[in-house]
Amino acid sequence: MNDVWTTVVGTVITDPIKRTTQAGDEVLGFRVASNSRRQDRATGDWIDGDTLYASVSCWRRLVSGVGASLMKGDPVIVYGRARTSEYTTKEGVGRSGLEITATAVGPDLSRCQATMVRPRREPAPTEPDPADSELVDAVDDLAEHGVDDARDPEPTPVG
């Protein structure tokens, strides 16, 4: 099967909904609409073209980030693997739709502003690593036995 990767720039048209699969994995889904527009050169008016609708599913780390950040009406950029799904409605009518399994989702900063919240990193350890002192001792032992020091030598002046 060929993977088709795509980017859709549009608007979130449904509130994201988080579900849990039977296997226990979380998935967050929403729908996005993307309109094409062009300017009529004769009148200068903007004319709306066709609308692309897509269902988006977010897995793993995207679930919490998208769930905490996006809601219906937000301008969004979605990147991911696209495929069509075919189904039959309750009335027996055959339909098809575009589904995107997202690998990246973010706000469209040409149409909004965003504030980033980054997870805190663990502070650097304050105690020296015992392995580091063992390495220094090993290099010192080599030097005592006439082996060149493996540490960086003093720079030699040029000139």
C-alpha positions in Angstrom: 0.0 0.0 0.0 1.3 3.5 -0.8 1.5 6.0 2.0 0.2 9.4 1.1 1.5 12.2 3.3 -0.4 15.5 3.3 -0.7 18.8 5.0 -4.0 20.4 5.5 -4.4 24.1 6.5 -7.9 24.7 7.8 -10.3 25.2 10.7 -11.3 22.7 13.4 -15.1 22.2 12.9 -15.8 19.8 15.7 -14.6 19.8 19.3 -11.9 17.2 19.7 -13.2 14.0 21.4 -10.9 11.6 23.2 -11.7 7.9 23.2 -10.1 4.7 24.4 -9.7 1.7 22.1 -10.4 -1.8 23.2 -6.7 -2.3 23.4 -6.5 0.5 26.0 -4.9 3.1 23.6 -6.1 6.7 23.7 -7.1 8.4 20.4 -8.3 11.9 19.9 -10.4 12.8 16.9 -11.8 15.9 15.3 -12.9 17.2 11.9 -11.2 19.9 9.9 -12.4 22.0 6.9 -10.2 23.7 4.4 -11.5 26.2 1.9 -9.8 27.3 -1.2 -10.1 31.0 -2.1 -9.1 33.0 -5.1 -9.3 36.7 -6.0 -11.4 37.8 -9.0 -8.9 40.1 -10.8 -11.7 42.0 -12.5 -13.6 42.9 -9.3 -11.0 42.3 -6.6 -13.5 40.3 -4.7 -12.5 37.0 -3.0 -14.4 34.0 -4.2 -14.7 30.9 -2.0 -14.0 27.6 -3.8 -14.8 24.0 -2.8 -14.3 22.9 0.8 -12.2 19.8 1.8 -13.4 18.0 4.9 -11.2 15.5 6.7 -11.4 13.5 9.9 -8.2 13.7 11.9 -7.1 11.1 14.5 -4.3 11.8 16.9 -2.4 9.0 18.8 0.2 8.8 21.5 1.8 12.1 22.6 -0.5 14.1 20.3 -3.6 13.2 22.4 -2.7 15.3 25.4 -1.2 18.2 23.4 -4.0 18.6 21.0 -6.7 17.9 23.6 -5.3 20.7 25.8 -4.7 23.2 23.0 -7.4 23.0 20.3 -11.2 23.5 20.1 -13.8 24.0 17.5 -13.2 27.2 15.4 -9.4 27.2 15.9 -7.2 27.7 12.8 -5.0 24.6 12.4 -2.3 22.9 10.4 -2.4 19.1 10.3 0.3 16.9 8.8 -0.1 13.1 8.5 -0.8 10.0 6.5 -4.0 10.3 4.5 -6.4 7.6 3.3 -10.0 7.4 2.1 -12.5 5.4 4.0 -15.7 4.0 2.4 -18.8 3.4 4.4 -22.6 3.0 4.0 -25.0 5.3 5.9 -28.0 4.0 7.8 -30.1 4.9 4.8 -27.9 2.6 2.6 -26.1 5.3 0.7 -22.5 4.7 -0.1 -20.1 7.4 1.0 -16.4 8.0 1.2 -14.3 10.4 3.3 -10.8 11.5 3.9 -9.1 10.4 7.1 -5.7 11.7 8.3 -3.7 10.0 10.9 -1.8 13.0 12.3 1.9 13.0 13.1 2.0 16.8 13.7 -0.8 19.3 14.6 -0.4 23.0 15.4 -2.1 26.3 15.3 -2.0 28.3 12.0 0.0 31.3 13.3 -0.9 33.3 10.2 -4.5 33.4 11.7 -3.9 33.4 15.4 -1.3 33.8 18.2 -0.2 31.0 20.5 1.6 30.7 23.8 3.8 27.6 24.2 3.9 25.6 27.4 7.0 23.4 27.6 7.4 20.5 30.1 10.0 21.1 32.8 13.3 19.4 32.5 15.0 17.6 35.3 17.8 19.8 36.8 21.4 18.7 36.2 22.8 16.6 39.0 24.8 18.5 41.6 26.9 15.4 42.8 29.7 14.3 40.5 29.2 11.0 38.8 31.4 8.3 40.5 32.2 6.9 37.0 33.9 10.3 36.1 36.3 10.1 39.1 37.1 6.4 38.2 38.0 7.5 34.7 40.3 10.3 36.0 42.0 7.7 38.3 42.5 5.3 35.4 44.1 8.0 33.3 46.4 9.0 36.2 47.4 5.3 36.7 48.3 5.1 33.0 50.5 8.2 33.3 52.3 6.7 36.3 53.2 3.7 34.1 54.7 5.9 31.2 51.6 5.9 29.0 50.8 9.3 27.4 48.0 11.2 29.2 44.7 10.7 27.2 43.4 14.1 28.4 43.5 17.1 26.2 47.1 18.6 26.1 47.7 22.3 26.7 47.3 24.3 23.4 50.6 25.1 21.7 51.1 28.7 20.8 51.4 29.4 17.1 53.6 32.1 15.8 
